[in-house]
Amino acid sequence: MGCGYDGGSGYGGGYGGGSTFVLIVVLFILLIIVLSTF
């Protein structure tokens, strides 16, 4: 269940490097939302 840093495992597999960037952005936004709730 990797984040795609290695270029193809987990959610990042088969989508290329672009989805890895999108995944990082989504996780960053979710992190901000979680931190803002506390």
PDB file with one MODEL, atoms N, CA, C and O in Angstrom:
MODEL        1
ATOM      1  N   MET A   1       0.863  -1.204   0.000  1.00  0.00           N
ATOM      2  CA  MET A   1       0.000   0.000   0.000  1.00  0.00           C
ATOM      3  C   MET A   1       0.896   1.250   0.000  1.00  0.00           C
ATOM      4  O   MET A   1       0.847   2.073   0.914  1.00  0.00           O
ATOM      5  N   GLY A   2       1.695   1.358  -1.034  1.00  0.00           N
ATOM      6  CA  GLY A   2       2.627   2.478  -1.107  1.00  0.00           C
ATOM      7  C   GLY A   2       1.983   3.732  -1.658  1.00  0.00           C
ATOM      8  O   GLY A   2       0.853   3.709  -2.147  1.00  0.00           O
ATOM      9  N   CYS A   3       2.715   4.815  -1.571  1.00  0.00           N
ATOM     10  CA  CYS A   3       2.203   6.094  -2.037  1.00  0.00           C
ATOM     11  C   CYS A   3       2.661   6.412  -3.448  1.00  0.00           C
ATOM     12  O   CYS A   3       2.323   7.468  -3.984  1.00  0.00           O
ATOM     13  N   GLY A   4       3.424   5.518  -4.058  1.00  0.00           N
ATOM     14  CA  GLY A   4       3.874   5.743  -5.417  1.00  0.00           C
ATOM     15  C   GLY A   4       5.255   6.370  -5.508  1.00  0.00           C
ATOM     16  O   GLY A   4       5.688   6.746  -6.597  1.00  0.00           O
ATOM     17  N   TYR A   5       5.957   6.489  -4.384  1.00  0.00           N
ATOM     18  CA  TYR A   5       7.301   7.069  -4.426  1.00  0.00           C
ATOM     19  C   TYR A   5       8.251   6.186  -5.226  1.00  0.00           C
ATOM     20  O   TYR A   5       9.157   6.691  -5.888  1.00  0.00           O
ATOM     21  N   ASP A   6       8.052   4.875  -5.171  1.00  0.00           N
ATOM     22  CA  ASP A   6       8.920   3.950  -5.892  1.00  0.00           C
ATOM     23  C   ASP A   6       8.499   3.833  -7.351  1.00  0.00           C
ATOM     24  O   ASP A   6       9.114   3.079  -8.105  1.00  0.00           O
ATOM     25  N   GLY A   7       7.482   4.548  -7.761  1.00  0.00           N
ATOM     26  CA  GLY A   7       7.094   4.572  -9.163  1.00  0.00           C
ATOM     27  C   GLY A   7       6.023   3.575  -9.535  1.00  0.00           C
ATOM     28  O   GLY A   7       5.663   3.505 -10.710  1.00  0.00           O
ATOM     29  N   GLY A   8       5.494   2.803  -8.617  1.00  0.00           N
ATOM     30  CA  GLY A   8       4.440   1.904  -9.058  1.00  0.00           C
ATOM     31  C   GLY A   8       3.828   0.975  -8.049  1.00  0.00           C
ATOM     32  O   GLY A   8       3.223  -0.017  -8.456  1.00  0.00           O
ATOM     33  N   SER A   9       3.940   1.223  -6.749  1.00  0.00           N
ATOM     34  CA  SER A   9       3.298   0.310  -5.804  1.00  0.00           C
ATOM     35  C   SER A   9       2.091   0.969  -5.156  1.00  0.00           C
ATOM     36  O   SER A   9       2.018   2.194  -5.055  1.00  0.00           O
ATOM     37  N   GLY A  10       1.163   0.160  -4.727  1.00  0.00           N
ATOM     38  CA  GLY A  10      -0.011   0.674  -4.021  1.00  0.00           C
ATOM     39  C   GLY A  10      -0.900   1.517  -4.918  1.00  0.00           C
ATOM     40  O   GLY A  10      -1.141   1.170  -6.074  1.00  0.00           O
ATOM     41  N   TYR A  11      -1.394   2.643  -4.369  1.00  0.00           N
ATOM     42  CA  TYR A  11      -2.329   3.475  -5.108  1.00  0.00           C
ATOM     43  C   TYR A  11      -1.671   4.169  -6.287  1.00  0.00           C
ATOM     44  O   TYR A  11      -2.361   4.560  -7.228  1.00  0.00           O
ATOM     45  N   GLY A  12      -0.339   4.334  -6.261  1.00  0.00           N
ATOM     46  CA  GLY A  12       0.343   5.035  -7.334  1.00  0.00           C
ATOM     47  C   GLY A  12       0.651   4.158  -8.525  1.00  0.00           C
ATOM     48  O   GLY A  12       1.128   4.657  -9.544  1.00  0.00           O
ATOM     49  N   GLY A  13       0.394   2.864  -8.430  1.00  0.00           N
ATOM     50  CA  GLY A  13       0.758   1.945  -9.505  1.00  0.00           C
ATOM     51  C   GLY A  13      -0.130   2.083 -10.732  1.00  0.00           C
ATOM     52  O   GLY A  13      -1.354   2.146 -10.617  1.00  0.00           O
ATOM     53  N   GLY A  14       0.479   2.131 -11.887  1.00  0.00           N
ATOM     54  CA  GLY A  14      -0.267   2.137 -13.135  1.00  0.00           C
ATOM     55  C   GLY A  14      -0.830   3.486 -13.543  1.00  0.00           C
ATOM     56  O   GLY A  14      -1.493   3.585 -14.575  1.00  0.00           O
ATOM     57  N   TYR A  15      -0.584   4.516 -12.766  1.00  0.00           N
ATOM     58  CA  TYR A  15      -1.117   5.826 -13.114  1.00  0.00           C
ATOM     59  C   TYR A  15      -0.034   6.831 -13.484  1.00  0.00           C
ATOM     60  O   TYR A  15      -0.347   7.931 -13.942  1.00  0.00           O
ATOM     61  N   GLY A  16       1.230   6.475 -13.296  1.00  0.00           N
ATOM     62  CA  GLY A  16       2.306   7.393 -13.634  1.00  0.00           C
ATOM     63  C   GLY A  16       2.639   8.341 -12.493  1.00  0.00           C
ATOM     64  O   GLY A  16       2.062   8.250 -11.409  1.00  0.00           O
ATOM     65  N   GLY A  17       3.573   9.251 -12.745  1.00  0.00           N
ATOM     66  CA  GLY A  17       4.026  10.170 -11.706  1.00  0.00           C
ATOM     67  C   GLY A  17       3.027  11.261 -11.380  1.00  0.00           C
ATOM     68  O   GLY A  17       3.072  11.842 -10.296  1.00  0.00           O
ATOM     69  N   GLY A  18       2.122  11.548 -12.312  1.00  0.00           N
ATOM     70  CA  GLY A  18       1.159  12.627 -12.083  1.00  0.00           C
ATOM     71  C   GLY A  18       0.233  12.324 -10.923  1.00  0.00           C
ATOM     72  O   GLY A  18      -0.068  13.205 -10.118  1.00  0.00           O
ATOM     73  N   SER A  19      -0.225  11.070 -10.831  1.00  0.00           N
ATOM     74  CA  SER A  19      -1.150  10.719  -9.769  1.00  0.00           C
ATOM     75  C   SER A  19      -0.443  10.730  -8.421  1.00  0.00           C
ATOM     76  O   SER A  19      -1.072  10.945  -7.384  1.00  0.00           O
ATOM     77  N   THR A  20       0.880  10.495  -8.440  1.00  0.00           N
ATOM     78  CA  THR A  20       1.624  10.548  -7.185  1.00  0.00           C
ATOM     79  C   THR A  20       1.573  11.960  -6.619  1.00  0.00           C
ATOM     80  O   THR A  20       1.385  12.140  -5.415  1.00  0.00           O
ATOM     81  N   PHE A  21       1.738  12.959  -7.473  1.00  0.00           N
ATOM     82  CA  PHE A  21       1.668  14.354  -7.037  1.00  0.00           C
ATOM     83  C   PHE A  21       0.276  14.685  -6.524  1.00  0.00           C
ATOM     84  O   PHE A  21       0.124  15.348  -5.498  1.00  0.00           O
ATOM     85  N   VAL A  22      -0.742  14.219  -7.245  1.00  0.00           N
ATOM     86  CA  VAL A  22      -2.129  14.462  -6.830  1.00  0.00           C
ATOM     87  C   VAL A  22      -2.397  13.815  -5.483  1.00  0.00           C
ATOM     88  O   VAL A  22      -3.064  14.399  -4.630  1.00  0.00           O
ATOM     89  N   LEU A  23      -1.873  12.595  -5.289  1.00  0.00           N
ATOM     90  CA  LEU A  23      -2.085  11.893  -4.032  1.00  0.00           C
ATOM     91  C   LEU A  23      -1.450  12.650  -2.878  1.00  0.00           C
ATOM     92  O   LEU A  23      -2.037  12.750  -1.800  1.00  0.00           O
ATOM     93  N   ILE A  24      -0.245  13.188  -3.097  1.00  0.00           N
ATOM     94  CA  ILE A  24       0.434  13.955  -2.055  1.00  0.00           C
ATOM     95  C   ILE A  24      -0.370  15.206  -1.720  1.00  0.00           C
ATOM     96  O   ILE A  24      -0.521  15.556  -0.550  1.00  0.00           O
ATOM     97  N   VAL A  25      -0.888  15.880  -2.751  1.00  0.00           N
ATOM     98  CA  VAL A  25      -1.681  17.089  -2.521  1.00  0.00           C
ATOM     99  C   VAL A  25      -2.938  16.760  -1.723  1.00  0.00           C
ATOM    100  O   VAL A  25      -3.296  17.488  -0.797  1.00  0.00           O
ATOM    101  N   VAL A  26      -3.609  15.664  -2.079  1.00  0.00           N
ATOM    102  CA  VAL A  26      -4.833  15.261  -1.368  1.00  0.00           C
ATOM    103  C   VAL A  26      -4.523  14.938   0.082  1.00  0.00           C
ATOM    104  O   VAL A  26      -5.255  15.352   0.981  1.00  0.00           O
ATOM    105  N   LEU A  27      -3.444  14.202   0.320  1.00  0.00           N
ATOM    106  CA  LEU A  27      -3.078  13.869   1.697  1.00  0.00           C
ATOM    107  C   LEU A  27      -2.733  15.124   2.481  1.00  0.00           C
ATOM    108  O   LEU A  27      -3.053  15.223   3.665  1.00  0.00           O
ATOM    109  N   PHE A  28      -2.079  16.091   1.829  1.00  0.00           N
ATOM    110  CA  PHE A  28      -1.733  17.342   2.494  1.00  0.00           C
ATOM    111  C   PHE A  28      -2.987  18.116   2.869  1.00  0.00           C
ATOM    112  O   PHE A  28      -3.066  18.674   3.963  1.00  0.00           O
ATOM    113  N   ILE A  29      -3.972  18.155   1.970  1.00  0.00           N
ATOM    114  CA  ILE A  29      -5.224  18.845   2.255  1.00  0.00           C
ATOM    115  C   ILE A  29      -5.965  18.155   3.391  1.00  0.00           C
ATOM    116  O   ILE A  29      -6.510  18.819   4.273  1.00  0.00           O
ATOM    117  N   LEU A  30      -5.987  16.823   3.375  1.00  0.00           N
ATOM    118  CA  LEU A  30      -6.643  16.087   4.449  1.00  0.00           C
ATOM    119  C   LEU A  30      -5.950  16.351   5.781  1.00  0.00           C
ATOM    120  O   LEU A  30      -6.604  16.456   6.819  1.00  0.00           O
ATOM    121  N   LEU A  31      -4.630  16.457   5.746  1.00  0.00           N
ATOM    122  CA  LEU A  31      -3.879  16.743   6.972  1.00  0.00           C
ATOM    123  C   LEU A  31      -4.257  18.103   7.530  1.00  0.00           C
ATOM    124  O   LEU A  31      -4.428  18.256   8.740  1.00  0.00           O
ATOM    125  N   ILE A  32      -4.389  19.104   6.644  1.00  0.00           N
ATOM    126  CA  ILE A  32      -4.792  20.438   7.077  1.00  0.00           C
ATOM    127  C   ILE A  32      -6.191  20.397   7.690  1.00  0.00           C
ATOM    128  O   ILE A  32      -6.443  21.033   8.714  1.00  0.00           O
ATOM    129  N   ILE A  33      -7.098  19.649   7.063  1.00  0.00           N
ATOM    130  CA  ILE A  33      -8.470  19.558   7.571  1.00  0.00           C
ATOM    131  C   ILE A  33      -8.478  18.909   8.953  1.00  0.00           C
ATOM    132  O   ILE A  33      -9.168  19.375   9.861  1.00  0.00           O
ATOM    133  N   VAL A  34      -7.711  17.837   9.106  1.00  0.00           N
ATOM    134  CA  VAL A  34      -7.662  17.148  10.394  1.00  0.00           C
ATOM    135  C   VAL A  34      -7.073  18.053  11.470  1.00  0.00           C
ATOM    136  O   VAL A  34      -7.577  18.098  12.592  1.00  0.00           O
ATOM    137  N   LEU A  35      -6.004  18.774  11.128  1.00  0.00           N
ATOM    138  CA  LEU A  35      -5.376  19.656  12.122  1.00  0.00           C
ATOM    139  C   LEU A  35      -6.289  20.822  12.474  1.00  0.00           C
ATOM    140  O   LEU A  35      -6.258  21.311  13.603  1.00  0.00           O
ATOM    141  N   SER A  36      -7.099  21.273  11.526  1.00  0.00           N
ATOM    142  CA  SER A  36      -7.970  22.419  11.792  1.00  0.00           C
ATOM    143  C   SER A  36      -9.161  22.035  12.671  1.00  0.00           C
ATOM    144  O   SER A  36      -9.819  22.907  13.239  1.00  0.00           O
ATOM    145  N   THR A  37      -9.441  20.727  12.785  1.00  0.00           N
ATOM    146  CA  THR A  37     -10.573  20.310  13.596  1.00  0.00           C
ATOM    147  C   THR A  37     -10.219  20.226  15.074  1.00  0.00           C
ATOM    148  O   THR A  37     -11.103  20.188  15.930  1.00  0.00           O
ATOM    149  N   PHE A  38      -8.916  20.198  15.371  1.00  0.00           N
ATOM    150  CA  PHE A  38      -8.511  20.096  16.783  1.00  0.00           C
ATOM    151  C   PHE A  38      -8.148  21.449  17.356  1.00  0.00           C
ATOM    152  O   PHE A  38      -7.785  21.546  18.528  1.00  0.00           O
TER     153      PHE A  38
ENDMDL
END
